[in-house]
């Protein structure tokens, strides 16, 4: 099975997003670099708005994530509630 990944800037704004991804995606592997955080997940990764909101204590629009987005890999499926990356077949 192929991995999908997301890479975000390593800063305080990204930390709750990273924490939400790790909590919601079993098998997620975190790779921290000096200026970047990359998370690999086999097959499928879902970022849930509610999970990020629980960590930051306010409403969160998933498009806010794009300010700190460096790169991603996978087929994107985006709603107001979830941002999903998956392997295309």
N, C-alpha and C positions, 0 to 999 in steps of 0.2 A: 504494500500500500504506500502511495506517495504521501509526502508531507505537504501541508500548507503552512505558510508563515506570515507573520506580520512583524515589521520592524518600526519601532517608535523612538523618538528622541528620549534620551535618558534624563528626565527632569521630573519635578514634583507634579506637574499636570498629568503626566503619563502614568505615574505610580498607581492610582486607583484603577485605571484601565487594565494595567498589567495584572494587578491583584485579582480583578474580576475574571480575566481570561484564565488565569491559573486555577481559580476556584471552580469555574464552570466547565473546564475542558480537561477531563482525566487524560493523562498521557502527555500533557503539554510539557515542553522542555524549554526552560528559560536560559538564554545566553546573554549575559550582561557584558557590555563593552564600555569603554570610557564615555562615549557620547551617544550610544545606541543600546536599546534593549530589543532583542529578537526572540520571538516565541515560535517554536515549531510544534505542530500537532499532526499526528497521523490522520489523514483523510478529511477531517472536517473540524473547523473552529467556529464557535459562536460567541459573539460579544453581545451580552444582554444589557439593554439600557437600565433595567431595574437593578442589576448587579453593580453597575458603576454608580448609580444614584445612592445605593445603600452605603457605599464607601465614601462618597463625597458629601452626603447630607443635603443635596439639592437636586433639582431637576437637571437632567443631562440630555442633550440632543446628540445622538450618535455622530452627527456630522462634525461636532466639536473635535472629535478624535483626529480629524484630518489635518488640523493645525500642527500636530506633532508626528504625523505619519511620514515615515521615510520610504518604506516600500512594503509590498505585500505580494503573495503568490497564491493563486487559486482563483476559482470562479467565484465572483462576488454576487451575493443575494442580500439586498438591503431593504429593511422595512423601518418604520418608526421605532419598533421594539427590539430588533435584532440586526446585527451585521454578521453575515456568515461567509466564510471562505470554505470552499470544498474542491476536491479533485474532480475534474471533468473526466468523463469516461467516453 
